Amino acid sequence: MNRKVSAVLIILLVLTYMIQLNGAYQKKVRDKVAENIIRFHVIANSDSNEDQFLKYRVKDALIDTLYPYFENVDRIDDARAVLKDKLPLIEDVASQVIKSYGYTYPVSASFTTCYFPMKVYGDYTFPPGNYEALQVRIGKAKGKNWWCVMFPPLCFVDETYSIVSENSEEKLKYLLTDEELDLLKTQKVPVKIKFKFFKYIKELFK
């Protein structure tokens, strides 16, 4: 009986260790993902229906404007350079949209780092965390925001986020390791960790 109790306690300790190991691994993956991803963030003036409608029109215009510049961008450094260089153009396009709908809100665009919640694109789940982002603030910027993944250019493909294009998927494969990409896609415990767990259990009952 004592031997069984000891075995159960050891198994619980191993399980605790494996959970901690998996948590540390997932944090490492989240950090690696964040290092290779740029988000797009548009914040509305307020939560009124009119301001929320305007936010989406600004977003649409900016995606149409920026898409050609990202077609052949494969490196995150190049994506950063494009966005920083195009900030005046981004502000100008957003201002034109705002004026075309009869508003006088000021608009500002910046390349910054901010926190984003989890985002799902088809089979891929991007973890929450701090990401670099193109941030566009409309008026008082007190309303609900809209965001997507700008690099790799996922939000240029499908607004419903139900698919990831082959081109974008190739960029993800280039940026991340196979194991990191698998975790991003499946959100499952890595095979390597599973193997270690079963190896430990097997050793307990030898």
MODELLER restraints for C-alpha pairs under 7 A, 6 or more apart:
rsr = mdl.restraints
at = mdl.atoms
rsr.add(forms.Gaussian(group=physical.xy_distance, feature=features.Distance(at['CA:11:A'], at['CA:201:A']), mean=6.98, stdev=0.5))
rsr.add(forms.Gaussian(group=physical.xy_distance, feature=features.Distance(at['CA:18:A'], at['CA:197:A']), mean=6.75, stdev=0.5))
rsr.add(forms.Gaussian(group=physical.xy_distance, feature=features.Distance(at['CA:22:A'], at['CA:189:A']), mean=6.82, stdev=0.5))
rsr.add(forms.Gaussian(group=physical.xy_distance, feature=features.Distance(at['CA:29:A'], at['CA:180:A']), mean=5.97, stdev=0.5))
rsr.add(forms.Gaussian(group=physical.xy_distance, feature=features.Distance(at['CA:30:A'], at['CA:127:A']), mean=6.10, stdev=0.5))
rsr.add(forms.Gaussian(group=physical.xy_distance, feature=features.Distance(at['CA:34:A'], at['CA:130:A']), mean=6.84, stdev=0.5))
rsr.add(forms.Gaussian(group=physical.xy_distance, feature=features.Distance(at['CA:34:A'], at['CA:131:A']), mean=5.35, stdev=0.5))
rsr.add(forms.Gaussian(group=physical.xy_distance, feature=features.Distance(at['CA:36:A'], at['CA:76:A']), mean=6.35, stdev=0.5))
rsr.add(forms.Gaussian(group=physical.xy_distance, feature=features.Distance(at['CA:36:A'], at['CA:175:A']), mean=6.50, stdev=0.5))
rsr.add(forms.Gaussian(group=physical.xy_distance, feature=features.Distance(at['CA:37:A'], at['CA:131:A']), mean=6.90, stdev=0.5))
rsr.add(forms.Gaussian(group=physical.xy_distance, feature=features.Distance(at['CA:37:A'], at['CA:151:A']), mean=5.58, stdev=0.5))
rsr.add(forms.Gaussian(group=physical.xy_distance, feature=features.Distance(at['CA:37:A'], at['CA:152:A']), mean=6.70, stdev=0.5))
rsr.add(forms.Gaussian(group=physical.xy_distance, feature=features.Distance(at['CA:38:A'], at['CA:131:A']), mean=6.42, stdev=0.5))
rsr.add(forms.Gaussian(group=physical.xy_distance, feature=features.Distance(at['CA:38:A'], at['CA:132:A']), mean=5.13, stdev=0.5))
rsr.add(forms.Gaussian(group=physical.xy_distance, feature=features.Distance(at['CA:38:A'], at['CA:133:A']), mean=5.12, stdev=0.5))
rsr.add(forms.Gaussian(group=physical.xy_distance, feature=features.Distance(at['CA:38:A'], at['CA:149:A']), mean=6.10, stdev=0.5))
rsr.add(forms.Gaussian(group=physical.xy_distance, feature=features.Distance(at['CA:38:A'], at['CA:150:A']), mean=5.53, stdev=0.5))
rsr.add(forms.Gaussian(group=physical.xy_distance, feature=features.Distance(at['CA:38:A'], at['CA:151:A']), mean=4.96, stdev=0.5))
rsr.add(forms.Gaussian(group=physical.xy_distance, feature=features.Distance(at['CA:39:A'], at['CA:131:A']), mean=6.70, stdev=0.5))
rsr.add(forms.Gaussian(group=physical.xy_distance, feature=features.Distance(at['CA:39:A'], at['CA:132:A']), mean=6.29, stdev=0.5))
rsr.add(forms.Gaussian(group=physical.xy_distance, feature=features.Distance(at['CA:39:A'], at['CA:133:A']), mean=4.39, stdev=0.5))
rsr.add(forms.Gaussian(group=physical.xy_distance, feature=features.Distance(at['CA:39:A'], at['CA:134:A']), mean=6.32, stdev=0.5))
rsr.add(forms.Gaussian(group=physical.xy_distance, feature=features.Distance(at['CA:39:A'], at['CA:147:A']), mean=6.78, stdev=0.5))
rsr.add(forms.Gaussian(group=physical.xy_distance, feature=features.Distance(at['CA:39:A'], at['CA:148:A']), mean=5.67, stdev=0.5))
rsr.add(forms.Gaussian(group=physical.xy_distance, feature=features.Distance(at['CA:39:A'], at['CA:149:A']), mean=4.42, stdev=0.5))
rsr.add(forms.Gaussian(group=physical.xy_distance, feature=features.Distance(at['CA:39:A'], at['CA:150:A']), mean=5.03, stdev=0.5))
rsr.add(forms.Gaussian(group=physical.xy_distance, feature=features.Distance(at['CA:39:A'], at['CA:151:A']), mean=6.83, stdev=0.5))
rsr.add(forms.Gaussian(group=physical.xy_distance, feature=features.Distance(at['CA:40:A'], at['CA:133:A']), mean=5.46, stdev=0.5))
rsr.add(forms.Gaussian(group=physical.xy_distance, feature=features.Distance(at['CA:40:A'], at['CA:134:A']), mean=4.93, stdev=0.5))
rsr.add(forms.Gaussian(group=physical.xy_distance, feature=features.Distance(at['CA:40:A'], at['CA:135:A']), mean=6.17, stdev=0.5))
rsr.add(forms.Gaussian(group=physical.xy_distance, feature=features.Distance(at['CA:40:A'], at['CA:147:A']), mean=5.27, stdev=0.5))
rsr.add(forms.Gaussian(group=physical.xy_distance, feature=features.Distance(at['CA:40:A'], at['CA:148:A']), mean=5.29, stdev=0.5))
rsr.add(forms.Gaussian(group=physical.xy_distance, feature=features.Distance(at['CA:40:A'], at['CA:149:A']), mean=6.00, stdev=0.5))
rsr.add(forms.Gaussian(group=physical.xy_distance, feature=features.Distance(at['CA:40:A'], at['CA:150:A']), mean=5.47, stdev=0.5))
rsr.add(forms.Gaussian(group=physical.xy_distance, feature=features.Distance(at['CA:41:A'], at['CA:133:A']), mean=6.63, stdev=0.5))
rsr.add(forms.Gaussian(group=physical.xy_distance, feature=features.Distance(at['CA:41:A'], at['CA:134:A']), mean=6.00, stdev=0.5))
rsr.add(forms.Gaussian(group=physical.xy_distance, feature=features.Distance(at['CA:41:A'], at['CA:135:A']), mean=4.61, stdev=0.5))
rsr.add(forms.Gaussian(group=physical.xy_distance, feature=features.Distance(at['CA:41:A'], at['CA:136:A']), mean=6.12, stdev=0.5))
rsr.add(forms.Gaussian(group=physical.xy_distance, feature=features.Distance(at['CA:41:A'], at['CA:145:A']), mean=6.89, stdev=0.5))
rsr.add(forms.Gaussian(group=physical.xy_distance, feature=features.Distance(at['CA:41:A'], at['CA:146:A']), mean=5.79, stdev=0.5))
rsr.add(forms.Gaussian(group=physical.xy_distance, feature=features.Distance(at['CA:41:A'], at['CA:147:A']), mean=4.49, stdev=0.5))
rsr.add(forms.Gaussian(group=physical.xy_distance, feature=features.Distance(at['CA:41:A'], at['CA:148:A']), mean=6.95, stdev=0.5))
rsr.add(forms.Gaussian(group=physical.xy_distance, feature=features.Distance(at['CA:42:A'], at['CA:55:A']), mean=6.88, stdev=0.5))
rsr.add(forms.Gaussian(group=physical.xy_distance, feature=features.Distance(at['CA:42:A'], at['CA:59:A']), mean=6.81, stdev=0.5))
rsr.add(forms.Gaussian(group=physical.xy_distance, feature=features.Distance(at['CA:42:A'], at['CA:135:A']), mean=5.89, stdev=0.5))
rsr.add(forms.Gaussian(group=physical.xy_distance, feature=features.Distance(at['CA:42:A'], at['CA:136:A']), mean=4.74, stdev=0.5))
rsr.add(forms.Gaussian(group=physical.xy_distance, feature=features.Distance(at['CA:42:A'], at['CA:137:A']), mean=6.06, stdev=0.5))
rsr.add(forms.Gaussian(group=physical.xy_distance, feature=features.Distance(at['CA:42:A'], at['CA:145:A']), mean=5.54, stdev=0.5))
rsr.add(forms.Gaussian(group=physical.xy_distance, feature=features.Distance(at['CA:42:A'], at['CA:146:A']), mean=5.22, stdev=0.5))
rsr.add(forms.Gaussian(group=physical.xy_distance, feature=features.Distance(at['CA:42:A'], at['CA:147:A']), mean=6.40, stdev=0.5))
rsr.add(forms.Gaussian(group=physical.xy_distance, feature=features.Distance(at['CA:43:A'], at['CA:136:A']), mean=6.26, stdev=0.5))
rsr.add(forms.Gaussian(group=physical.xy_distance, feature=features.Distance(at['CA:43:A'], at['CA:137:A']), mean=5.00, stdev=0.5))
rsr.add(forms.Gaussian(group=physical.xy_distance, feature=features.Distance(at['CA:43:A'], at['CA:138:A']), mean=6.06, stdev=0.5))
rsr.add(forms.Gaussian(group=physical.xy_distance, feature=features.Distance(at['CA:43:A'], at['CA:141:A']), mean=5.33, stdev=0.5))
rsr.add(forms.Gaussian(group=physical.xy_distance, feature=features.Distance(at['CA:43:A'], at['CA:143:A']), mean=6.25, stdev=0.5))
rsr.add(forms.Gaussian(group=physical.xy_distance, feature=features.Distance(at['CA:43:A'], at['CA:144:A']), mean=6.25, stdev=0.5))
rsr.add(forms.Gaussian(group=physical.xy_distance, feature=features.Distance(at['CA:43:A'], at['CA:145:A']), mean=4.26, stdev=0.5))
rsr.add(forms.Gaussian(group=physical.xy_distance, feature=features.Distance(at['CA:43:A'], at['CA:146:A']), mean=6.48, stdev=0.5))
rsr.add(forms.Gaussian(group=physical.xy_distance, feature=features.Distance(at['CA:44:A'], at['CA:51:A']), mean=6.05, stdev=0.5))
rsr.add(forms.Gaussian(group=physical.xy_distance, feature=features.Distance(at['CA:44:A'], at['CA:52:A']), mean=6.04, stdev=0.5))
rsr.add(forms.Gaussian(group=physical.xy_distance, feature=features.Distance(at['CA:44:A'], at['CA:55:A']), mean=5.28, stdev=0.5))
rsr.add(forms.Gaussian(group=physical.xy_distance, feature=features.Distance(at['CA:44:A'], at['CA:137:A']), mean=6.73, stdev=0.5))
rsr.add(forms.Gaussian(group=physical.xy_distance, feature=features.Distance(at['CA:44:A'], at['CA:138:A']), mean=5.32, stdev=0.5))
rsr.add(forms.Gaussian(group=physical.xy_distance, feature=features.Distance(at['CA:44:A'], at['CA:141:A']), mean=5.20, stdev=0.5))
rsr.add(forms.Gaussian(group=physical.xy_distance, feature=features.Distance(at['CA:44:A'], at['CA:142:A']), mean=6.46, stdev=0.5))
rsr.add(forms.Gaussian(group=physical.xy_distance, feature=features.Distance(at['CA:44:A'], at['CA:143:A']), mean=4.65, stdev=0.5))
rsr.add(forms.Gaussian(group=physical.xy_distance, feature=features.Distance(at['CA:44:A'], at['CA:144:A']), mean=6.01, stdev=0.5))
rsr.add(forms.Gaussian(group=physical.xy_distance, feature=features.Distance(at['CA:44:A'], at['CA:145:A']), mean=6.02, stdev=0.5))
rsr.add(forms.Gaussian(group=physical.xy_distance, feature=features.Distance(at['CA:45:A'], at['CA:51:A']), mean=5.95, stdev=0.5))
rsr.add(forms.Gaussian(group=physical.xy_distance, feature=features.Distance(at['CA:45:A'], at['CA:138:A']), mean=5.09, stdev=0.5))
rsr.add(forms.Gaussian(group=physical.xy_distance, feature=features.Distance(at['CA:45:A'], at['CA:139:A']), mean=4.79, stdev=0.5))
rsr.add(forms.Gaussian(group=physical.xy_distance, feature=features.Distance(at['CA:45:A'], at['CA:140:A']), mean=4.95, stdev=0.5))
rsr.add(forms.Gaussian(group=physical.xy_distance, feature=features.Distance(at['CA:45:A'], at['CA:141:A']), mean=4.31, stdev=0.5))
rsr.add(forms.Gaussian(group=physical.xy_distance, feature=features.Distance(at['CA:45:A'], at['CA:142:A']), mean=5.32, stdev=0.5))
rsr.add(forms.Gaussian(group=physical.xy_distance, feature=features.Distance(at['CA:45:A'], at['CA:143:A']), mean=5.28, stdev=0.5))
rsr.add(forms.Gaussian(group=physical.xy_distance, feature=features.Distance(at['CA:46:A'], at['CA:141:A']), mean=6.55, stdev=0.5))
rsr.add(forms.Gaussian(group=physical.xy_distance, feature=features.Distance(at['CA:46:A'], at['CA:142:A']), mean=4.93, stdev=0.5))
rsr.add(forms.Gaussian(group=physical.xy_distance, feature=features.Distance(at['CA:46:A'], at['CA:143:A']), mean=3.63, stdev=0.5))
rsr.add(forms.Gaussian(group=physical.xy_distance, feature=features.Distance(at['CA:47:A'], at['CA:143:A']), mean=4.50, stdev=0.5))
rsr.add(forms.Gaussian(group=physical.xy_distance, feature=features.Distance(at['CA:47:A'], at['CA:144:A']), mean=5.99, stdev=0.5))
rsr.add(forms.Gaussian(group=physical.xy_distance, feature=features.Distance(at['CA:58:A'], at['CA:94:A']), mean=5.48, stdev=0.5))
rsr.add(forms.Gaussian(group=physical.xy_distance, feature=features.Distance(at['CA:58:A'], at['CA:97:A']), mean=6.10, stdev=0.5))
rsr.add(forms.Gaussian(group=physical.xy_distance, feature=features.Distance(at['CA:62:A'], at['CA:90:A']), mean=6.67, stdev=0.5))
rsr.add(forms.Gaussian(group=physical.xy_distance, feature=features.Distance(at['CA:62:A'], at['CA:93:A']), mean=6.91, stdev=0.5))
rsr.add(forms.Gaussian(group=physical.xy_distance, feature=features.Distance(at['CA:63:A'], at['CA:156:A']), mean=6.43, stdev=0.5))
rsr.add(forms.Gaussian(group=physical.xy_distance, feature=features.Distance(at['CA:67:A'], at['CA:156:A']), mean=6.52, stdev=0.5))
rsr.add(forms.Gaussian(group=physical.xy_distance, feature=features.Distance(at['CA:73:A'], at['CA:79:A']), mean=6.35, stdev=0.5))
rsr.add(forms.Gaussian(group=physical.xy_distance, feature=features.Distance(at['CA:74:A'], at['CA:171:A']), mean=6.41, stdev=0.5))
rsr.add(forms.Gaussian(group=physical.xy_distance, feature=features.Distance(at['CA:79:A'], at['CA:151:A']), mean=6.98, stdev=0.5))
rsr.add(forms.Gaussian(group=physical.xy_distance, feature=features.Distance(at['CA:84:A'], at['CA:111:A']), mean=6.50, stdev=0.5))
rsr.add(forms.Gaussian(group=physical.xy_distance, feature=features.Distance(at['CA:87:A'], at['CA:109:A']), mean=6.00, stdev=0.5))
rsr.add(forms.Gaussian(group=physical.xy_distance, feature=features.Distance(at['CA:87:A'], at['CA:110:A']), mean=6.74, stdev=0.5))
rsr.add(forms.Gaussian(group=physical.xy_distance, feature=features.Distance(at['CA:90:A'], at['CA:109:A']), mean=6.76, stdev=0.5))
rsr.add(forms.Gaussian(group=physical.xy_distance, feature=features.Distance(at['CA:91:A'], at['CA:107:A']), mean=6.36, stdev=0.5))
rsr.add(forms.Gaussian(group=physical.xy_distance, feature=features.Distance(at['CA:91:A'], at['CA:108:A']), mean=6.02, stdev=0.5))
rsr.add(forms.Gaussian(group=physical.xy_distance, feature=features.Distance(at['CA:91:A'], at['CA:109:A']), mean=5.80, stdev=0.5))
rsr.add(forms.Gaussian(group=physical.xy_distance, feature=features.Distance(at['CA:95:A'], at['CA:107:A']), mean=6.38, stdev=0.5))
rsr.add(forms.Gaussian(group=physical.xy_distance, feature=features.Distance(at['CA:98:A'], at['CA:104:A']), mean=6.89, stdev=0.5))
rsr.add(forms.Gaussian(group=physical.xy_distance, feature=features.Distance(at['CA:98:A'], at['CA:105:A']), mean=6.99, stdev=0.5))
rsr.add(forms.Gaussian(group=physical.xy_distance, feature=features.Distance(at['CA:105:A'], at['CA:138:A']), mean=6.46, stdev=0.5))
rsr.add(forms.Gaussian(group=physical.xy_distance, feature=features.Distance(at['CA:105:A'], at['CA:139:A']), mean=4.62, stdev=0.5))
rsr.add(forms.Gaussian(group=physical.xy_distance, feature=features.Distance(at['CA:106:A'], at['CA:138:A']), mean=6.28, stdev=0.5))
rsr.add(forms.Gaussian(group=physical.xy_distance, feature=features.Distance(at['CA:106:A'], at['CA:139:A']), mean=5.07, stdev=0.5))
rsr.add(forms.Gaussian(group=physical.xy_distance, feature=features.Distance(at['CA:107:A'], at['CA:137:A']), mean=5.64, stdev=0.5))
rsr.add(forms.Gaussian(group=physical.xy_distance, feature=features.Distance(at['CA:107:A'], at['CA:138:A']), mean=4.70, stdev=0.5))
rsr.add(forms.Gaussian(group=physical.xy_distance, feature=features.Distance(at['CA:107:A'], at['CA:139:A']), mean=5.94, stdev=0.5))
rsr.add(forms.Gaussian(group=physical.xy_distance, feature=features.Distance(at['CA:108:A'], at['CA:136:A']), mean=5.71, stdev=0.5))
rsr.add(forms.Gaussian(group=physical.xy_distance, feature=features.Distance(at['CA:108:A'], at['CA:137:A']), mean=5.32, stdev=0.5))
rsr.add(forms.Gaussian(group=physical.xy_distance, feature=features.Distance(at['CA:108:A'], at['CA:138:A']), mean=6.85, stdev=0.5))
rsr.add(forms.Gaussian(group=physical.xy_distance, feature=features.Distance(at['CA:109:A'], at['CA:135:A']), mean=5.63, stdev=0.5))
rsr.add(forms.Gaussian(group=physical.xy_distance, feature=features.Distance(at['CA:109:A'], at['CA:136:A']), mean=4.47, stdev=0.5))
rsr.add(forms.Gaussian(group=physical.xy_distance, feature=features.Distance(at['CA:109:A'], at['CA:137:A']), mean=6.48, stdev=0.5))
rsr.add(forms.Gaussian(group=physical.xy_distance, feature=features.Distance(at['CA:110:A'], at['CA:134:A']), mean=5.85, stdev=0.5))
rsr.add(forms.Gaussian(group=physical.xy_distance, feature=features.Distance(at['CA:110:A'], at['CA:135:A']), mean=5.36, stdev=0.5))
rsr.add(forms.Gaussian(group=physical.xy_distance, feature=features.Distance(at['CA:110:A'], at['CA:136:A']), mean=6.66, stdev=0.5))
rsr.add(forms.Gaussian(group=physical.xy_distance, feature=features.Distance(at['CA:111:A'], at['CA:133:A']), mean=5.70, stdev=0.5))
rsr.add(forms.Gaussian(group=physical.xy_distance, feature=features.Distance(at['CA:111:A'], at['CA:134:A']), mean=4.70, stdev=0.5))
rsr.add(forms.Gaussian(group=physical.xy_distance, feature=features.Distance(at['CA:111:A'], at['CA:135:A']), mean=6.23, stdev=0.5))
rsr.add(forms.Gaussian(group=physical.xy_distance, feature=features.Distance(at['CA:112:A'], at['CA:132:A']), mean=5.62, stdev=0.5))
rsr.add(forms.Gaussian(group=physical.xy_distance, feature=features.Distance(at['CA:112:A'], at['CA:133:A']), mean=5.42, stdev=0.5))
rsr.add(forms.Gaussian(group=physical.xy_distance, feature=features.Distance(at['CA:112:A'], at['CA:134:A']), mean=6.49, stdev=0.5))
rsr.add(forms.Gaussian(group=physical.xy_distance, feature=features.Distance(at['CA:112:A'], at['CA:135:A']), mean=6.87, stdev=0.5))
rsr.add(forms.Gaussian(group=physical.xy_distance, feature=features.Distance(at['CA:113:A'], at['CA:130:A']), mean=6.40, stdev=0.5))
rsr.add(forms.Gaussian(group=physical.xy_distance, feature=features.Distance(at['CA:113:A'], at['CA:131:A']), mean=5.38, stdev=0.5))
rsr.add(forms.Gaussian(group=physical.xy_distance, feature=features.Distance(at['CA:113:A'], at['CA:132:A']), mean=4.22, stdev=0.5))
rsr.add(forms.Gaussian(group=physical.xy_distance, feature=features.Distance(at['CA:113:A'], at['CA:133:A']), mean=5.75, stdev=0.5))
rsr.add(forms.Gaussian(group=physical.xy_distance, feature=features.Distance(at['CA:114:A'], at['CA:130:A']), mean=5.17, stdev=0.5))
rsr.add(forms.Gaussian(group=physical.xy_distance, feature=features.Distance(at['CA:114:A'], at['CA:131:A']), mean=5.67, stdev=0.5))
rsr.add(forms.Gaussian(group=physical.xy_distance, feature=features.Distance(at['CA:114:A'], at['CA:132:A']), mean=6.55, stdev=0.5))
rsr.add(forms.Gaussian(group=physical.xy_distance, feature=features.Distance(at['CA:115:A'], at['CA:129:A']), mean=5.31, stdev=0.5))
rsr.add(forms.Gaussian(group=physical.xy_distance, feature=features.Distance(at['CA:115:A'], at['CA:130:A']), mean=4.19, stdev=0.5))
rsr.add(forms.Gaussian(group=physical.xy_distance, feature=features.Distance(at['CA:115:A'], at['CA:131:A']), mean=6.23, stdev=0.5))
rsr.add(forms.Gaussian(group=physical.xy_distance, feature=features.Distance(at['CA:116:A'], at['CA:128:A']), mean=5.48, stdev=0.5))
rsr.add(forms.Gaussian(group=physical.xy_distance, feature=features.Distance(at['CA:116:A'], at['CA:129:A']), mean=5.58, stdev=0.5))
rsr.add(forms.Gaussian(group=physical.xy_distance, feature=features.Distance(at['CA:116:A'], at['CA:130:A']), mean=6.23, stdev=0.5))
rsr.add(forms.Gaussian(group=physical.xy_distance, feature=features.Distance(at['CA:116:A'], at['CA:131:A']), mean=6.98, stdev=0.5))
rsr.add(forms.Gaussian(group=physical.xy_distance, feature=features.Distance(at['CA:117:A'], at['CA:128:A']), mean=4.29, stdev=0.5))
rsr.add(forms.Gaussian(group=physical.xy_distance, feature=features.Distance(at['CA:117:A'], at['CA:129:A']), mean=6.65, stdev=0.5))
rsr.add(forms.Gaussian(group=physical.xy_distance, feature=features.Distance(at['CA:118:A'], at['CA:126:A']), mean=5.62, stdev=0.5))
rsr.add(forms.Gaussian(group=physical.xy_distance, feature=features.Distance(at['CA:118:A'], at['CA:127:A']), mean=4.76, stdev=0.5))
rsr.add(forms.Gaussian(group=physical.xy_distance, feature=features.Distance(at['CA:118:A'], at['CA:128:A']), mean=4.37, stdev=0.5))
rsr.add(forms.Gaussian(group=physical.xy_distance, feature=features.Distance(at['CA:119:A'], at['CA:125:A']), mean=5.85, stdev=0.5))
rsr.add(forms.Gaussian(group=physical.xy_distance, feature=features.Distance(at['CA:119:A'], at['CA:126:A']), mean=5.11, stdev=0.5))
rsr.add(forms.Gaussian(group=physical.xy_distance, feature=features.Distance(at['CA:119:A'], at['CA:127:A']), mean=6.78, stdev=0.5))
rsr.add(forms.Gaussian(group=physical.xy_distance, feature=features.Distance(at['CA:120:A'], at['CA:126:A']), mean=6.11, stdev=0.5))
rsr.add(forms.Gaussian(group=physical.xy_distance, feature=features.Distance(at['CA:120:A'], at['CA:161:A']), mean=6.97, stdev=0.5))
rsr.add(forms.Gaussian(group=physical.xy_distance, feature=features.Distance(at['CA:121:A'], at['CA:161:A']), mean=4.61, stdev=0.5))
rsr.add(forms.Gaussian(group=physical.xy_distance, feature=features.Distance(at['CA:121:A'], at['CA:162:A']), mean=5.77, stdev=0.5))
rsr.add(forms.Gaussian(group=physical.xy_distance, feature=features.Distance(at['CA:121:A'], at['CA:163:A']), mean=6.33, stdev=0.5))
rsr.add(forms.Gaussian(group=physical.xy_distance, feature=features.Distance(at['CA:121:A'], at['CA:164:A']), mean=6.61, stdev=0.5))
rsr.add(forms.Gaussian(group=physical.xy_distance, feature=features.Distance(at['CA:122:A'], at['CA:161:A']), mean=5.88, stdev=0.5))
rsr.add(forms.Gaussian(group=physical.xy_distance, feature=features.Distance(at['CA:122:A'], at['CA:162:A']), mean=4.26, stdev=0.5))
rsr.add(forms.Gaussian(group=physical.xy_distance, feature=features.Distance(at['CA:122:A'], at['CA:163:A']), mean=4.72, stdev=0.5))
rsr.add(forms.Gaussian(group=physical.xy_distance, feature=features.Distance(at['CA:122:A'], at['CA:164:A']), mean=6.29, stdev=0.5))
rsr.add(forms.Gaussian(group=physical.xy_distance, feature=features.Distance(at['CA:123:A'], at['CA:185:A']), mean=5.53, stdev=0.5))
rsr.add(forms.Gaussian(group=physical.xy_distance, feature=features.Distance(at['CA:124:A'], at['CA:184:A']), mean=5.78, stdev=0.5))
rsr.add(forms.Gaussian(group=physical.xy_distance, feature=features.Distance(at['CA:124:A'], at['CA:185:A']), mean=4.31, stdev=0.5))
rsr.add(forms.Gaussian(group=physical.xy_distance, feature=features.Distance(at['CA:125:A'], at['CA:184:A']), mean=5.66, stdev=0.5))
rsr.add(forms.Gaussian(group=physical.xy_distance, feature=features.Distance(at['CA:125:A'], at['CA:185:A']), mean=6.09, stdev=0.5))
rsr.add(forms.Gaussian(group=physical.xy_distance, feature=features.Distance(at['CA:126:A'], at['CA:184:A']), mean=6.54, stdev=0.5))
rsr.add(forms.Gaussian(group=physical.xy_distance, feature=features.Distance(at['CA:148:A'], at['CA:155:A']), mean=5.61, stdev=0.5))
rsr.add(forms.Gaussian(group=physical.xy_distance, feature=features.Distance(at['CA:149:A'], at['CA:155:A']), mean=5.76, stdev=0.5))
rsr.add(forms.Gaussian(group=physical.xy_distance, feature=features.Distance(at['CA:152:A'], at['CA:168:A']), mean=5.66, stdev=0.5))
rsr.add(forms.Gaussian(group=physical.xy_distance, feature=features.Distance(at['CA:152:A'], at['CA:171:A']), mean=6.22, stdev=0.5))
rsr.add(forms.Gaussian(group=physical.xy_distance, feature=features.Distance(at['CA:152:A'], at['CA:172:A']), mean=6.83, stdev=0.5))
rsr.add(forms.Gaussian(group=physical.xy_distance, feature=features.Distance(at['CA:153:A'], at['CA:168:A']), mean=6.27, stdev=0.5))
rsr.add(forms.Gaussian(group=physical.xy_distance, feature=features.Distance(at['CA:154:A'], at['CA:164:A']), mean=6.44, stdev=0.5))
rsr.add(forms.Gaussian(group=physical.xy_distance, feature=features.Distance(at['CA:154:A'], at['CA:168:A']), mean=6.36, stdev=0.5))
rsr.add(forms.Gaussian(group=physical.xy_distance, feature=features.Distance(at['CA:157:A'], at['CA:165:A']), mean=6.75, stdev=0.5))
rsr.add(forms.Gaussian(group=physical.xy_distance, feature=features.Distance(at['CA:173:A'], at['CA:181:A']), mean=6.86, stdev=0.5))
rsr.add(forms.Gaussian(group=physical.xy_distance, feature=features.Distance(at['CA:183:A'], at['CA:190:A']), mean=6.73, stdev=0.5))
